[in-house]
Amino acid sequence: MSRIFVTGDTHIPLDIKKLTSKYFPLGNTLTKDDYVIVLGDFGLIWNFIQSDKEEIYWTNWLNNKPWTTLFVDGNHENFERLYKFPTEPKFGGIVGKISDSIYHLKRGEIYTLKGNTIFVMGGATSIDKFNRQEHISWWKEEIPSHSEFENGLANLEKYNNKVEYILTHTGPTQCIEGVLSMHKFGVFDLMPDKVSDPLCNYFDKLDTMVDFGAWYFGHMHENWRSDDGKYNCLYEDIVELDV
């Protein structure tokens, strides 16, 4: 029986250690029919050439893991390259194929894994974008286009606005504020874009219109769970979906 795990940003190579055997020993028992899903800021596709030694190393590293790796895009991705990978129908939606063991889950798509419907929407605002260089370390495509937003709404309508899971990079406003409230040093003033992100507004709408079981997101570099367990922010934690 297939198993599905979700975790927060990996920023390859900075936070990929969470998927090593030392920190994720359960991974050694998995197969290619099992899935580990990274909730954005995957970081594998970052440099400008596919022959980049670091990218080759980490692609092979993930390919050699017993599971299949899926990822939602975040804000720190090289979108110019990411969008050039071939696409194919898989899991009931359209994916970007990085390798036979690594797939990009596209914005606004609904996938079916182990009989469960999963809505995906990547992207977020980079709070450090003013210290980055466009087309070098920052891309405006970090925010979904109008057509990507509309694709999400149209696909949800096909499913009567009901899915088992929502997987995104950032989250609804109430969740971002919930995570930020863990800090006591005026973080709202330091990171206003975390709350004013256009994606938060979009997700606020989905939060009221979509019937879902649980929502998982990353982006905040924190592990946080709402009181009812319905909303979950992940960073180091690796969580198995209750399917």
BELMOHU-V218283 format. One record per residue. RES is the residue in three letters. PHI is phi in whole degrees, 0 to 359 (NA if undefined). OMEGA is omega in whole degrees, -180 to 180 (999 if undefined). Layout:
BEGIN
res:RES phi:PHI omega:OMEGA
res:RES phi:PHI omega:OMEGA
END
This chain:
BEGIN
res:MET phi:NA omega:-178
res:SER phi:293 omega:177
res:ARG phi:234 omega:-178
res:ILE phi:233 omega:178
res:PHE phi:239 omega:176
res:VAL phi:232 omega:178
res:THR phi:211 omega:-178
res:GLY phi:276 omega:-174
res:ASP phi:304 omega:175
res:THR phi:252 omega:178
res:HIS phi:42 omega:-175
res:ILE phi:314 omega:11
res:PRO phi:259 omega:-168
res:LEU phi:293 omega:-174
res:ASP phi:240 omega:-179
res:ILE phi:285 omega:-177
res:LYS phi:299 omega:179
res:LYS phi:299 omega:-179
res:LEU phi:262 omega:176
res:THR phi:284 omega:-180
res:SER phi:300 omega:-180
res:LYS phi:296 omega:-176
res:TYR phi:263 omega:-179
res:PHE phi:226 omega:-177
res:PRO phi:298 omega:178
res:LEU phi:300 omega:180
res:GLY phi:301 omega:-179
res:ASN phi:293 omega:-178
res:THR phi:266 omega:-175
res:LEU phi:273 omega:177
res:THR phi:230 omega:179
res:LYS phi:294 omega:174
res:ASP phi:275 omega:175
res:ASP phi:256 omega:-172
res:TYR phi:231 omega:169
res:VAL phi:244 omega:-175
res:ILE phi:249 omega:178
res:VAL phi:265 omega:-172
res:LEU phi:269 omega:174
res:GLY phi:96 omega:-171
res:ASP phi:47 omega:179
res:PHE phi:295 omega:171
res:GLY phi:87 omega:-180
res:LEU phi:294 omega:-178
res:ILE phi:267 omega:-175
res:TRP phi:231 omega:-179
res:ASN phi:282 omega:-166
res:PHE phi:265 omega:178
res:ILE phi:230 omega:-178
res:GLN phi:292 omega:180
res:SER phi:275 omega:178
res:ASP phi:305 omega:-173
res:LYS phi:299 omega:-179
res:GLU phi:293 omega:179
res:GLU phi:296 omega:179
res:ILE phi:299 omega:-179
res:TYR phi:300 omega:-176
res:TRP phi:286 omega:174
res:THR phi:296 omega:178
res:ASN phi:296 omega:180
res:TRP phi:300 omega:179
res:LEU phi:289 omega:178
res:ASN phi:302 omega:-178
res:ASN phi:277 omega:174
res:LYS phi:288 omega:-175
res:PRO phi:290 omega:-177
res:TRP phi:263 omega:172
res:THR phi:258 omega:-178
res:THR phi:264 omega:174
res:LEU phi:241 omega:177
res:PHE phi:213 omega:168
res:VAL phi:273 omega:176
res:ASP phi:282 omega:178
res:GLY phi:252 omega:173
res:ASN phi:254 omega:178
res:HIS phi:264 omega:175
res:GLU phi:221 omega:173
res:ASN phi:271 omega:-173
res:PHE phi:293 omega:179
res:GLU phi:300 omega:178
res:ARG phi:278 omega:-176
res:LEU phi:303 omega:-178
res:TYR phi:282 omega:180
res:LYS phi:268 omega:179
res:PHE phi:289 omega:-179
res:PRO phi:297 omega:177
res:THR phi:249 omega:179
res:GLU phi:203 omega:175
res:PRO phi:286 omega:179
res:LYS phi:197 omega:-180
res:PHE phi:59 omega:178
res:GLY phi:85 omega:178
res:GLY phi:219 omega:178
res:ILE phi:255 omega:178
res:VAL phi:237 omega:168
res:GLY phi:265 omega:-177
res:LYS phi:264 omega:176
res:ILE phi:272 omega:175
res:SER phi:201 omega:179
res:ASP phi:292 omega:-179
res:SER phi:239 omega:-177
res:ILE phi:225 omega:-178
res:TYR phi:227 omega:176
res:HIS phi:268 omega:177
res:LEU phi:277 omega:-170
res:LYS phi:277 omega:-178
res:ARG phi:295 omega:176
res:GLY phi:82 omega:-180
res:GLU phi:275 omega:173
res:ILE phi:241 omega:-178
res:TYR phi:248 omega:176
res:THR phi:242 omega:178
res:LEU phi:238 omega:179
res:LYS phi:55 omega:177
res:GLY phi:79 omega:-179
res:ASN phi:251 omega:179
res:THR phi:275 omega:-175
res:ILE phi:229 omega:176
res:PHE phi:270 omega:-176
res:VAL phi:234 omega:170
res:MET phi:213 omega:180
res:GLY phi:273 omega:177
res:GLY phi:96 omega:176
res:ALA phi:180 omega:177
res:THR phi:274 omega:175
res:SER phi:277 omega:180
res:ILE phi:288 omega:180
res:ASP phi:256 omega:-173
res:LYS phi:297 omega:-179
res:PHE phi:285 omega:175
res:ASN phi:258 omega:-179
res:ARG phi:244 omega:-178
res:GLN phi:246 omega:-178
res:GLU phi:299 omega:-178
res:HIS phi:72 omega:177
res:ILE phi:243 omega:-180
res:SER phi:224 omega:178
res:TRP phi:209 omega:-179
res:TRP phi:226 omega:-179
res:LYS phi:296 omega:179
res:GLU phi:291 omega:175
res:GLU phi:301 omega:175
res:ILE phi:263 omega:-179
res:PRO phi:302 omega:177
res:SER phi:283 omega:177
res:HIS phi:302 omega:-179
res:SER phi:293 omega:178
res:GLU phi:291 omega:175
res:PHE phi:300 omega:-179
res:GLU phi:293 omega:177
res:ASN phi:301 omega:178
res:GLY phi:297 omega:-179
res:LEU phi:295 omega:-179
res:ALA phi:294 omega:180
res:ASN phi:293 omega:177
res:LEU phi:297 omega:178
res:GLU phi:298 omega:179
res:LYS phi:298 omega:180
res:TYR phi:259 omega:-180
res:ASN phi:55 omega:178
res:ASN phi:54 omega:179
res:LYS phi:221 omega:176
res:VAL phi:219 omega:177
res:GLU phi:285 omega:-175
res:TYR phi:224 omega:169
res:ILE phi:242 omega:179
res:LEU phi:239 omega:-177
res:THR phi:220 omega:175
res:HIS phi:271 omega:172
res:THR phi:264 omega:-174
res:GLY phi:223 omega:177
res:PRO phi:297 omega:-177
res:THR phi:305 omega:-177
res:GLN phi:300 omega:-180
res:CYS phi:285 omega:179
res:ILE phi:298 omega:178
res:GLU phi:295 omega:178
res:GLY phi:297 omega:178
res:VAL phi:293 omega:-178
res:LEU phi:295 omega:-179
res:SER phi:291 omega:176
res:MET phi:293 omega:-176
res:HIS phi:262 omega:-175
res:LYS phi:239 omega:-174
res:PHE phi:232 omega:175
res:GLY phi:68 omega:-176
res:VAL phi:295 omega:177
res:PHE phi:299 omega:178
res:ASP phi:288 omega:-178
res:LEU phi:283 omega:-173
res:MET phi:229 omega:-179
res:PRO phi:298 omega:-178
res:ASP phi:292 omega:177
res:LYS phi:295 omega:-177
res:VAL phi:264 omega:-176
res:SER phi:273 omega:180
res:ASP phi:305 omega:177
res:PRO phi:305 omega:179
res:LEU phi:293 omega:177
res:CYS phi:299 omega:179
res:ASN phi:296 omega:178
res:TYR phi:297 omega:-179
res:PHE phi:290 omega:175
res:ASP phi:299 omega:178
res:LYS phi:294 omega:179
res:LEU phi:297 omega:-178
res:ASP phi:300 omega:-178
res:THR phi:268 omega:-173
res:MET phi:253 omega:-174
res:VAL phi:255 omega:175
res:ASP phi:269 omega:-177
res:PHE phi:221 omega:-179
res:GLY phi:275 omega:-179
res:ALA phi:205 omega:-178
res:TRP phi:238 omega:179
res:TYR phi:237 omega:178
res:PHE phi:212 omega:180
res:GLY phi:241 omega:168
res:HIS phi:74 omega:-169
res:MET phi:270 omega:-178
res:HIS phi:56 omega:178
res:GLU phi:217 omega:169
res:ASN phi:253 omega:-174
res:TRP phi:214 omega:180
res:ARG phi:221 omega:177
res:SER phi:293 omega:-177
res:ASP phi:302 omega:-179
res:ASP phi:270 omega:179
res:GLY phi:75 omega:-176
res:LYS phi:279 omega:-178
res:TYR phi:242 omega:-174
res:ASN phi:220 omega:172
res:CYS phi:258 omega:-176
res:LEU phi:240 omega:171
res:TYR phi:225 omega:178
res:GLU phi:284 omega:-175
res:ASP phi:295 omega:173
res:ILE phi:241 omega:-171
res:VAL phi:245 omega:175
res:GLU phi:272 omega:177
res:LEU phi:290 omega:-179
res:ASP phi:278 omega:-177
res:VAL phi:240 omega:999
END
